[in-house]
Amino acid sequence: MTPAAPAAAPTALAGCATAPVLRERGQREVFCGLTGIIWLHRKVQDAFFLVVGSRTCAHLLQSAAGVMVFAEPRFGTAIIEERDLAGMADCNEELDRVVDRLLARRPDIKLLFLVGSCPSEVIKLDLSRAAARLSVKHAGATKILNYSGSGIETTFTEGEDACLAALVPELPADRSGRPSLMIVGTLPDVVEDQFLRLFAEIGITTVHSLPARRSDAMPPVGPDTLFLLAQPFLGETARVLEDRGATRLDALFPFGAEGTTSWLHAAAQAFGIDEMHFRSVIAPGRERAKRAIAHSRTRLEGKRITFLPDSQLEVPLARFLSNELGMLPVEVGSPYLHRRHLAQELALLPAGTLISEGQDVDLQLDRVRAARPDLTVCGLGLANPLEAEGLTTKWAIELVFSPIHGFDQAGDLAELFARPLRRRDVLRV
Amino acid sequence: MQLTVWTYEGPPHVGAMRIATAMEGVHYVLHAPQGDTYADLLFTMIERRNKRPPVTYTTFQARDLGTDTAQLFQKAARDAYNRFAPQAMLVGASCTAELIQDDPAGLIEAMGLPCPVVALELPSYQRKENWGAAETFYQLVRKLCTGTTPAPKGDRTQPLVNILGPTALGFRHRDDVIEITRLLTTLGIAVNVTAPLGATPADLARLGDADFNICLYPEIADTACRWLERTFGQKTVRTVPIGHAATRDFITEVATLAGIDATAALNTSNLPWWSRSVDSTYLTGKRVFIFGDATHAVAAARVARDELGFEVVGLGCYNREFARDVRDAAKLYGIEPLITDDYLEVEDAIQALQPELVLGTQMERHIAKRLRIPCAVISAPVHVQDFPARYSPQMGFEGANVLFDTWVHPLVMGLEEHLLTMFRDDFEFSDSAGASHLGHGSAPAHNVPANDLQPEPIAAVATLAESAAEPAGWSAEAEKELMKIPFFVRGKARRNTERYATEQGIAAITLATLYDAKAHYAR
């Protein structure tokens, strides 16, 4: 095999690097940042997420979670009621009471996030003060932090960004004097372990993950920290890590054989790893990824795909599908486009792809109906209506909940897009 | 402030959405921040609707606050009117918009849209979904019927009725309407309007033409029915036809109001004979716990005791607005009613009572699953399972048949129970094998973990169950990796890897083998 030169810095004017962006403003068919709680609470296993919000927030979490299988999950909602709105002092007391009750019930909770919502933001309930106050009260037993997952401030995956950014000031200072690597972004454990193994084989010895699986194992940070974003939606987290002296390694995001190679390679280069050694270590995984992807290629090659804005994964995924599977992106919509973090990704998108940011859902659906792509990646509220119009769809949310990063998930990732098309072809009803 | 894990009801604007989505020609402009659009998926995913709910969300953001949210609302309303050309519009605020007090009612009035507009006041911090649905339906009826004159009866001889209450996202509303319409047809009664499900604003305007109303779902239609009584003097049929006897009572009540003889229509369900037949003997005195919305819970209790011979040991509802009905019913069974929307309280009650069958909502289904008690679902909140492809009403005589089947199915059948006793000592029937009718995972060894902090038991059990038949050859590292794969596909991963190893002549399965096999079998 011939390991391709790991994605080098693209030339300045390639692909969509400087393409104009269609910015729209109107009805957005996306989740708010509270939704991130669904995967965050599974990752940090001694953390509890308490939304301070309304019945709508509780209903959203329940509906987004889809199932109610956990008797008592590690998230809940302190529902603001009429009498809380009467006076702010009362509201703070009420919150203290709810937190006391919760922590008494769940002594296993070591980290509690007070999560701001639209109503709590609008009534200006100061959750950072509440967190400070309650931290003193529960000192030694539970650390209490806050962030906002409100829809007026955050879109879907930005909730995770806000959560991780809230963790950063709490991270211990790294005084080891040795460079370390930090993987930033919530990954399924099995994927995280694959990456940790690869980095160990590559020869990078100190590798941490943010978030860690337990609240007392959060990674240290400092000027010797180099970090790789595992997710494209972590702009604020990256910024506050940089404030603490850490350096972001620029790379493609680790989707597909090429993205994963680029991502790993950025770290290898930064740690001065020998090029030949790097290539020989990643060769088996890279080959496996290519073999696994090949299964879906016939199904996807030449097919036109539109992404409606959802998780900010749209640009890297469109790059993967166009570069490695021969799909043709029609429109790639994203709720927010972080141009600096996505620079390499955008450069690899085929020129002429419509890049859009924000949403006016009715206008965007008009474009989908006019373009009639072979596959439309969209939210759950739109999928069945589009299917009923004869447009094949893929639920965007599955891309957030499934393991899709790295070499050994590349085939699964391709299959997620191929399956709806295969189903369309096999059905005779 | 109330600490909530799961909720039985959504906020009141979701109730309004259920009305708007049920109807044709209505559009709802909801002043709401980004994220509130999650409610669309309730309709498109849970109910599998093939159209988006007719709702426009203004989607205001933090930076809009204090500047132009009112203008944003007016723009959204104008765009929605132009695009969807509705016959009537609903406007309102979600919980957040209620706080910023933009006054959608005043704003929409100022716009002078050329269609009837109902401005909804749904207090999000006091009320819930069912109340919101009832209020929305009532306000629509009031708006569209005010000033209309009922068509003269003339020489019409056939009685004419309205069926009121069925909505989108309702528990079996679709099938109940079919069943009740069929029943009325049998009786020679014509349906004037069924609403809100399938009705247009123009249909609502002629509600007054009917001789009387059928209040099929009091949670939704009671307020509207009372107003119609006052306004048009229409009487209301209040018996909810869930169960064999209640259906007979319903027919009698309808026939009396219509002035017809209904004797011929009275007996067409299989429930009485199925219940009297000997296989049902074992149902006698089964202790049943019932929880749901008040209407379904009260109706279920009657069927449980009078038609199946169960003993009702618990009865409750989550909607306080109808608590009185449940309290009255509980007296009949000599038990304390449970009126709460705190699902942990319901769980405690079930745990304390140790019933043999739970009739509840999806919440109780999960509680019962955890406590390993058989359960059937009788009420909203709904789940994708509550929208079966087949015809499955809860109401009318066919509904009674459905109740018999779905409630008895989770229990061990009489003859089966007899055989189990006979073969009690055979290993297949030992306690540890679990009950086949409870499906996989019912064996004690497969206990569903008490909370998500303890996924280990499942993994451990799966290993034990599988390891007996496994050939050697797994490296510890690969074995460990295998355990990270969800248990429900782990067996497949193990088989595929071993088959791959055998085919490739690999003796020791390493991590690489595991992932090579994964790539090999990837589609």
Contacts between the chains, C-beta under 8 A, distances in Angstrom:
chain1	res1	chain2	res2	distance
A	26	B	59	6.9
A	26	B	76	7.8
A	26	B	79	7.8
A	27	B	37	7.4
A	27	B	56	6.0
A	27	B	57	5.2
A	27	B	58	7.5
A	27	B	59	5.1
A	27	B	76	7.1
A	28	B	34	4.8
A	28	B	37	6.9
A	28	B	57	7.8
A	28	B	59	4.9
A	29	B	37	5.1
A	29	B	40	7.0
A	30	B	34	6.4
A	30	B	35	7.3
A	30	B	37	6.9
A	31	B	35	5.8
A	31	B	37	7.9
A	31	B	38	5.8
A	32	B	33	7.2
A	32	B	34	5.9
A	32	B	35	2.6
A	32	B	36	7.9
A	32	B	38	7.8
A	33	B	35	7.7
A	34	B	35	7.1
A	35	B	35	7.9
A	35	B	38	7.9
A	42	B	452	7.3
A	45	B	453	6.7
A	52	B	1	7.9
A	54	B	11	6.6
A	54	B	95	4.0
A	54	B	96	7.5
A	54	B	124	6.1
A	54	B	125	7.0
A	55	B	4	7.7
A	55	B	7	6.3
A	55	B	9	7.7
A	55	B	10	6.8
A	55	B	11	4.5
A	55	B	95	7.1
A	55	B	124	6.8
A	55	B	128	6.7
A	56	B	10	7.3
A	56	B	11	4.5
A	56	B	13	7.7
A	56	B	14	7.9
A	56	B	36	6.4
A	56	B	94	6.2
A	56	B	95	5.0
A	56	B	96	7.9
A	56	B	124	7.1
A	58	B	4	4.9
A	58	B	6	7.8
A	58	B	7	4.9
A	59	B	7	5.8
A	59	B	10	4.2
A	59	B	11	6.3
A	59	B	14	6.8
A	59	B	38	7.9
A	59	B	39	7.8
A	60	B	35	6.7
A	60	B	36	7.9
A	60	B	38	4.7
A	62	B	6	5.7
A	62	B	7	6.3
A	63	B	38	5.7
A	63	B	39	7.6
A	63	B	41	6.4
A	63	B	42	6.1
A	64	B	38	6.2
A	68	B	6	5.5
A	68	B	362	6.6
A	68	B	363	6.5
A	68	B	366	5.2
A	69	B	366	6.4
A	69	B	448	7.9
A	70	B	451	6.2
A	70	B	452	4.5
A	71	B	347	7.6
A	71	B	366	7.2
A	71	B	367	7.5
A	71	B	370	5.5
A	71	B	450	6.3
A	71	B	451	5.6
A	72	B	5	6.3
A	72	B	344	7.7
A	72	B	451	5.1
A	73	B	5	6.7
A	73	B	451	7.6
A	73	B	452	6.1
A	74	B	452	7.1
A	74	B	453	7.6
A	76	B	3	5.9
A	76	B	4	6.2
A	76	B	5	4.9
A	77	B	3	7.6
A	77	B	4	4.9
A	77	B	5	7.9
A	78	B	1	4.7
A	78	B	2	7.2
A	78	B	3	5.7
A	78	B	4	7.7
A	79	B	1	6.5
A	79	B	2	4.7
A	79	B	3	7.8
A	79	B	4	5.3
A	80	B	1	6.1
A	80	B	125	6.3
A	81	B	1	6.4
A	81	B	2	6.3
A	81	B	125	5.4
A	81	B	126	7.5
A	82	B	123	7.2
A	82	B	125	4.4
A	82	B	126	4.9
A	84	B	1	5.5
A	84	B	125	7.7
A	85	B	99	7.7
A	85	B	125	6.1
A	91	B	1	7.3
A	94	B	1	3.9
A	95	B	1	6.3
A	97	B	1	7.4
A	98	B	1	5.3
A	98	B	3	4.9
A	101	B	3	6.4
A	102	B	3	6.3
A	108	B	453	6.7
A	118	B	33	4.7
A	118	B	35	7.2
A	118	B	95	7.4
A	118	B	96	3.8
A	119	B	95	5.6
A	119	B	96	5.4
A	119	B	99	6.1
A	121	B	62	6.9
A	122	B	65	7.1
A	122	B	96	5.7
A	122	B	99	4.6
A	122	B	100	6.2
A	123	B	99	6.2
A	150	B	33	7.3
A	150	B	35	7.8
A	150	B	62	7.6
A	151	B	33	4.1
A	151	B	34	4.2
A	151	B	35	3.0
A	151	B	36	6.8
A	151	B	96	7.7
A	152	B	33	4.7
A	152	B	34	7.0
A	152	B	60	6.8
A	152	B	61	5.2
A	152	B	62	4.2
A	152	B	65	7.1
A	152	B	96	7.1
A	153	B	61	7.4
A	153	B	62	4.9
A	155	B	34	6.3
A	189	B	484	6.1
A	190	B	481	7.4
A	190	B	484	4.2
A	190	B	485	7.0
A	193	B	481	7.6
A	193	B	484	7.0
A	197	B	511	7.6
A	284	B	512	6.3
A	285	B	515	7.6
A	288	B	515	5.9
A	288	B	516	6.3
A	288	B	518	7.8
A	288	B	519	4.2
A	289	B	519	7.5
A	291	B	519	4.9
A	291	B	520	7.6
A	291	B	522	7.9
A	292	B	518	7.3
A	292	B	519	4.1
A	292	B	522	4.1
A	295	B	522	5.3
A	295	B	523	5.3
A	296	B	523	7.4
A	362	B	79	7.5
A	362	B	83	6.1
A	379	B	41	7.4
A	380	B	40	7.8
A	380	B	41	3.9
A	380	B	44	6.6
A	380	B	45	5.1
A	381	B	37	6.0
A	381	B	38	7.6
A	381	B	40	3.2
A	381	B	41	4.7
A	381	B	44	5.4
A	381	B	45	7.9
A	381	B	52	6.7
A	382	B	40	7.8
A	382	B	44	7.4
A	382	B	52	6.9
A	383	B	44	6.9
A	383	B	45	7.7
A	384	B	44	4.5
A	384	B	45	6.9
A	384	B	48	6.2
A	384	B	49	6.7
A	384	B	50	5.8
A	385	B	44	6.1
A	385	B	49	7.6
A	385	B	50	6.1
A	385	B	51	5.4
A	385	B	52	4.8
A	387	B	50	7.6
A	388	B	50	3.5
A	388	B	51	7.0
A	408	B	515	4.8
A	408	B	518	6.4
A	408	B	519	7.4
A	411	B	518	7.4
A	411	B	519	6.0
A	411	B	522	3.6
A	412	B	522	7.0
A	415	B	522	6.6
A	415	B	523	5.7
A	418	B	523	7.6
